[in-house]
Amino acid sequence: MDETNVDALVKSTLETLGKPVERLRFTREAETYITFQLVFARGDAFADDENTKKEYLYRADIFSKSDYISLIRKAENALKAAGFYGVEVNAETYENQTRFYHVPIEFYYMEGLT
């Protein structure tokens, strides 16, 4: 799996939540939506001077004008079920200009290289 495939896995996993999902920017209208981005990808294990595993850190941002607590829990469960780990919900904020609640979620994915 490469970054493109991991991106596709992130997007398809988040889409199971029933809300629109876009990479980096959301340009449509919605009461609740999710964006995601790759934060970093790095070699994580080495053997015989070769990288044998690659770790990815992603961030998803939930934006909602209404209650989003159940969506956070569903996102955590969906990500874990899809093989992501280290799922961490960060500080929620309210954005006065857009009137959206904003909740960032970070999570990792480990890929074994062949």
Secondary structure, DSSP 4 states (H G I P E B T S, - for coil): --HHHHHHHHHHHHHTTSS-EEES---S--SEEEEEEEEEEEEEEEETTEEEEEEEEEEEEEEESS--HHHHHHHHHHHHHTT-EEEEE---EEETTTTEEEEEEEEEEEEE--
